């Protein structure tokens, strides 16, 4: 397998982003997450903060109109810009790690795709958010619920694959059981076995 694309979907507070960062470092691959929007903003000569407001958020159905395939939804249009960008990079043969952005669905036709979904026990996720974000327990529980709901709605709006459904991923793992570094080890080992690397 000459091209390697690792897509990482994640529950909020599961450490999925940290796993992606460490995995990209170990594999020597570029990481795409919110920085996708920075590159798109530069290319289109627009303010990044204007795009970032709509990143990985579901469209507001009541305010959205679609005419001849063109949508009035900023959320929908920005998602599609990112999907197009990822397809372009993949079509050019680039190897990379990507966090979220429905990548396991958007890039499913690329042979080098390996898709991961990271979940976690609710108590571990809440404690992680308290530690990382400095929230109270009540705020952290609310944030976990809100972000998971938003990610699920965003994903399911743009993909026929259901967010978090283990049948849509090569690996679904619970980071609460393994910890971050062991999760990275497991994914790296799986990638090496899939790609024939020792």
TIVOPA-448061 format. One line per field, with one value per residue (C-alpha): residue number from 1; x, y, z. Coordinates in steps of 0.5 Angstrom, whole numbers. Layout:
// TIVOPA-448061
seq <- c(NUM:...)
X <- c(X:...)
Y <- c(Y:...)
Z <- c(Z:...)
//
This chain:
// TIVOPA-448061
seq <- c(1:2:3:4:5:6:7:8:9:10:11:12:13:14:15:16:17:18:19:20:21:22:23:24:25:26:27:28:29:30:31:32:33:34:35:36:37:38:39:40:41:42:43:44:45:46:47:48:49:50:51:52:53:54:55:56:57:58:59:60:61:62:63:64:65:66:67:68:69:70:71:72:73:74:75:76:77:78:79:80:81:82:83:84:85:86:87:88:89:90:91:92:93:94:95:96:97:98:99:100:101:102:103:104:105:106:107:108:109:110:111:112:113:114:115:116:117:118:119:120:121:122:123:124:125:126:127:128:129:130:131:132:133:134:135:136:137:138:139:140:141:142:143:144:145:146:147:148:149:150:151:152:153:154:155:156:157:158:159:160:161:162:163:164:165:166:167:168:169:170:171:172:173:174:175:176:177:178:179:180:181:182:183:184:185:186:187:188:189:190:191:192:193:194:195:196:197:198)
X <- c(0:4:-1:-4:-10:-12:-18:-20:-27:-28:-33:-32:-27:-24:-17:-18:-15:-9:-8:-9:-3:1:0:2:8:10:8:11:5:1:-5:-11:-16:-18:-12:-16:-20:-13:-11:-18:-18:-11:-13:-20:-17:-22:-22:-20:-25:-31:-30:-28:-35:-38:-33:-36:-43:-50:-53:-60:-65:-70:-66:-63:-65:-62:-63:-60:-55:-53:-54:-55:-52:-45:-44:-46:-42:-36:-36:-36:-30:-26:-29:-27:-20:-19:-21:-16:-10:-12:-12:-6:-3:-1:-1:-4:-8:-15:-19:-27:-29:-33:-27:-28:-34:-31:-25:-28:-26:-19:-15:-10:-16:-15:-21:-21:-27:-24:-30:-29:-33:-37:-34:-27:-29:-32:-25:-21:-25:-25:-17:-16:-21:-22:-29:-33:-36:-43:-40:-36:-42:-46:-40:-39:-47:-47:-41:-43:-50:-47:-42:-47:-52:-46:-43:-50:-52:-46:-46:-50:-45:-48:-43:-40:-43:-37:-39:-36:-29:-23:-22:-27:-23:-24:-19:-21:-19:-12:-10:-7:-1:-3:-8:-3:1:-5:-7:0:1:-5:-3:4:0:-4:1:6:11:15)
Y <- c(0:6:11:11:16:15:18:18:20:21:22:29:28:21:24:22:29:27:20:23:28:23:18:23:25:17:16:22:24:31:32:35:38:45:47:45:51:55:53:54:61:63:60:63:70:70:71:64:66:67:60:57:59:53:48:41:44:41:46:49:46:51:57:53:53:49:51:47:44:50:51:57:54:56:50:46:50:50:42:41:45:41:35:37:39:32:29:33:31:24:24:27:21:25:21:24:23:27:28:28:31:25:22:15:16:22:18:11:10:10:4:7:9:6:9:9:11:13:13:13:11:17:18:18:23:28:28:29:35:38:37:40:45:47:46:44:37:40:44:38:33:39:40:32:31:38:36:29:31:36:31:26:31:34:27:24:30:29:21:15:12:13:16:11:5:0:-3:3:3:-1:-1:2:3:5:10:9:2:3:10:15:12:5:7:10:3:-1:3:4:-4:-5:0:-4:-11:-8:-4:-10:-6:-9)
Z <- c(0:-2:0:7:10:17:19:26:28:36:42:45:51:48:47:39:37:42:39:32:33:36:31:25:29:29:22:20:16:16:20:18:23:24:20:13:14:15:8:5:8:5:-2:-2:1:6:14:17:23:19:17:23:26:22:22:24:25:22:18:21:17:18:15:9:2:-4:-11:-17:-12:-9:-2:3:9:11:15:9:4:9:10:2:2:7:3:-4:-1:2:-4:-8:-3:-3:-11:-11:-8:-1:5:12:18:19:25:24:17:15:12:13:8:4:2:3:-5:-3:-2:3:8:15:19:27:31:39:44:52:58:60:67:64:58:63:68:62:60:67:67:60:59:66:67:73:73:71:65:63:63:59:54:52:51:47:43:41:39:34:31:30:27:23:21:19:15:10:10:9:14:22:26:31:28:29:22:18:21:21:29:34:41:48:50:57:57:54:55:50:48:48:44:39:40:38:32:29:30:26:21:20:19:14:10:11:15:20)
//
